[in-house]
Structure formats: structure tokens, C-alpha cells
């Protein structure tokens, strides 16, 4: 039996496992019994996302100014990306609501510029892309395990009925 596609039957239906896998990288693999893969994936995706934030600062997550980067790539990193985007938007709203010229009108972060911003944005988007691939991997493993069970189930029922007759 090929160890790569072994998956324990999950108590949850595959759409729920896929949603959980998207929200928390690695958790979908953990739910199907692939603990080793879950740890590696979570460390890789979170590491890449946090490295992007360290490179370019919170400015690299910009759901308003960089809609394409956020909507196509970064949002797929799950709850962490959505949380960081919420914090970033709250910082912008606070600065915009302050009276002009007051110290509160200055954003709480220094926007990064140039290559540093581009690299940070790219790292966070790549983390989202990797997580999307992991979600697809979980779905594939669940459906492959279900197909294998369905193929084996009729043959075992047929043998049982032949043994009784």
C-alpha cells in the first residue's frame, strides 16, 4: 500500500476539513491523521508568512491598496492573514479619523518601500499559495481514501454472501 496516500477516515465531511485546513495551515492534515505532514506544513507556511511580515512590516498586507496581492495570494494563508489585515485596516482607520496635523493622524507603522516591500508582499502571497495547495492535498487524500474504501467494500460484501451460501 502506498504510504503517501494513506488517510484515516475523518469524522468530519471533506468540505469542513478543507475549510479548517484553509483557516489553520496544517490542521486539515492533522485531522486526517497525518501529524508529521501537518507539523511540516504549518511550520513552513507560518514561517514564510511571518518572514514576509518581518521583511516588509505590516504594510505588506493591504487588502485595500493591494487588492490583487491580498485577494489572490495572501488571503489563502487563512486566519492569520485575515487577522493581520484587520489590524492593518484598524490602524489606517484610526489615523484617518484623527484631526489633521495631530500626532494621532500619523500611521502607527512606517510603510516599507521598494524591494523590501515587494519581497515581504511576495513571501506572504507565496505562503497563501502554499496553503491553498495544502488544502487541495487534503481534499485529494480524503477523496482517494473514500474511493479506495468504496472499491473494497463491495468485494468484501460479495465474499461474505458467498461464504454463507
C-alpha positions as CSV (number, residue, x, y, z in Angstrom):
1,X,0.0,0.0,0.0
2,X,1.3,3.4,-0.9
3,X,2.0,5.3,2.4
4,X,1.7,8.7,0.7
5,X,-2.0,8.5,0.2
6,X,-2.9,6.8,3.4
7,X,-5.5,8.8,5.3
8,X,-7.6,7.8,8.3
9,X,-11.3,8.3,7.9
10,X,-12.1,11.8,9.2
11,X,-15.2,12.1,11.4
12,X,-15.9,15.4,9.5
13,X,-17.1,15.7,5.9
14,X,-14.4,16.8,3.5
15,X,-15.7,20.4,3.0
16,X,-15.4,21.0,6.7
17,X,-11.9,19.6,6.8
18,X,-11.0,21.7,3.8
19,X,-12.3,24.9,5.5
20,X,-10.4,24.1,8.7
21,X,-7.2,23.4,6.6
22,X,-7.6,26.8,4.9
23,X,-8.1,28.6,8.2
24,X,-5.3,27.0,10.1
25,X,-2.5,25.7,7.9
26,X,-1.7,22.0,8.8
27,X,-4.8,21.3,10.8
28,X,-6.5,19.6,7.9
29,X,-3.7,17.1,7.6
30,X,-3.8,16.6,11.4
31,X,-7.5,15.8,11.2
32,X,-6.9,13.0,8.6
33,X,-4.1,11.5,10.7
34,X,-1.0,12.9,9.0
35,X,0.6,14.5,12.0
36,X,4.1,14.6,10.6
37,X,3.0,16.4,7.4
38,X,0.8,18.8,9.4
39,X,3.7,20.0,11.5
40,X,6.0,20.5,8.5
41,X,3.3,22.3,6.5
42,X,2.3,24.6,9.4
43,X,5.9,25.5,10.2
44,X,6.6,26.2,6.5
45,X,3.5,28.3,5.8
46,X,3.6,30.3,9.1
47,X,7.3,30.7,8.8
48,X,7.1,32.1,5.3
49,X,4.2,34.4,6.2
50,X,5.9,35.8,9.3
51,X,9.2,36.2,7.4
52,X,7.3,38.3,4.9
53,X,5.9,40.5,7.7
54,X,9.3,40.9,9.3
55,X,10.8,41.9,5.9
56,X,8.2,44.5,4.9
57,X,6.3,45.2,8.0
58,X,2.5,45.1,8.4
59,X,2.3,47.3,5.3
60,X,2.7,44.3,3.1
61,X,-0.8,43.1,4.0
62,X,-3.0,45.7,2.4
63,X,-6.5,44.5,1.4
64,X,-7.5,48.0,0.1
65,X,-4.4,49.2,-1.7
66,X,-3.0,45.9,-2.9
67,X,-6.3,44.1,-3.6
68,X,-4.8,41.7,-6.2
69,X,-2.0,40.5,-3.9
70,X,-4.3,40.1,-1.0
71,X,-7.2,38.6,-2.8
72,X,-5.3,36.2,-5.0
73,X,-2.5,35.1,-2.7
74,X,-2.3,36.4,0.8
75,X,-5.8,35.6,2.0
76,X,-5.2,31.9,1.3
77,X,-2.9,31.9,4.3
78,X,-6.0,31.7,6.4
79,X,-7.0,33.2,9.7
80,X,-3.5,34.7,10.3
81,X,-3.7,36.8,7.1
82,X,-7.3,37.9,7.8
83,X,-6.3,38.9,11.3
84,X,-3.3,40.9,10.2
85,X,-5.4,42.6,7.5
86,X,-8.0,43.5,10.2
87,X,-5.2,45.0,12.4
88,X,-3.8,46.9,9.4
89,X,-7.2,48.3,8.5
90,X,-7.9,49.3,12.1
91,X,-4.6,51.2,12.2
92,X,-5.5,53.1,9.0
93,X,-8.9,54.0,10.2
94,X,-7.5,55.3,13.5
95,X,-5.0,57.5,11.6
96,X,-7.7,58.8,9.2
97,X,-10.2,59.6,11.9
98,X,-7.7,61.8,13.8
99,X,-7.7,65.6,13.2
100,X,-5.3,66.8,10.5
101,X,-1.9,67.7,12.0
102,X,-2.4,65.9,15.3
103,X,0.1,63.2,16.3
104,X,-2.7,60.6,16.0
105,X,-3.0,61.3,12.3
106,X,0.4,59.7,11.6
107,X,0.0,56.0,11.0
108,X,1.3,53.7,13.7
109,X,3.6,52.0,11.3
110,X,6.3,53.1,8.8
111,X,5.4,51.9,5.3
112,X,8.1,49.9,3.7
113,X,9.2,50.9,0.2
114,X,11.0,49.4,-2.8
115,X,12.3,45.8,-2.9
116,X,11.8,45.2,0.8
117,X,8.0,45.8,0.4
118,X,7.9,43.7,-2.7
119,X,9.7,40.8,-1.1
120,X,7.5,40.9,2.0
121,X,4.4,41.0,-0.1
122,X,5.6,38.1,-2.2
123,X,6.5,36.0,0.8
124,X,3.1,36.4,2.3
125,X,1.4,35.7,-1.1
126,X,3.5,32.6,-1.5
127,X,2.5,31.4,1.9
128,X,-1.1,31.7,0.9
129,X,-0.4,29.8,-2.3
130,X,1.3,27.0,-0.4
131,X,-1.7,26.8,2.0
132,X,-4.1,26.6,-1.0
133,X,-2.0,23.6,-2.3
134,X,-2.2,22.0,1.1
135,X,-6.0,22.4,1.1
136,X,-6.2,20.7,-2.3
137,X,-3.9,18.0,-1.0
138,X,-6.2,17.3,2.0
139,X,-9.2,17.1,-0.3
140,X,-7.3,14.7,-2.6
141,X,-6.3,12.5,0.2
142,X,-9.8,12.3,1.7
143,X,-11.4,11.6,-1.7
144,X,-8.8,9.0,-2.6
145,X,-9.3,7.2,0.8
146,X,-13.0,7.3,0.3
147,X,-12.7,5.9,-3.3
148,X,-10.5,3.1,-2.0
149,X,-13.0,2.2,0.7
150,X,-15.8,2.1,-1.8
151,X,-13.8,-0.2,-4.1
152,X,-13.0,-2.5,-1.2
153,X,-16.5,-2.5,0.3
154,X,-18.4,-4.3,-2.5
155,X,-15.8,-7.1,-2.8
156,X,-15.9,-7.8,0.9
157,X,-19.7,-7.9,0.9
158,X,-19.7,-10.3,-2.1
159,X,-17.2,-12.7,-0.3
160,X,-19.4,-12.7,2.8
161,X,-22.5,-13.6,0.9
162,X,-20.7,-16.4,-0.9
163,X,-19.4,-17.8,2.4
164,X,-22.8,-18.0,3.8
165,X,-24.4,-19.8,0.9
